[in-house]
């Protein structure tokens, strides 16, 4: 899946326009030694640009294809 661009909660992915929601809570992933925190700034109520995580909220706003 290739993300082509993102603006204001919308993501363009391979000919589809999807709606996403920013995740505001701390998130974890499985690491070599158990769970690892993906966005540690959230515990200090800080928002670091490179720690911002988004999830697909189930809405497909548009689909197109070349003919």
Secondary structure, 3 states (H helix, E strand, C coil): CCEEEEECCEEEECCEEEEEEEECCCCEEEECCEEEECCHHHHHCCCCHHHCEEEEEEEEEEECCCC
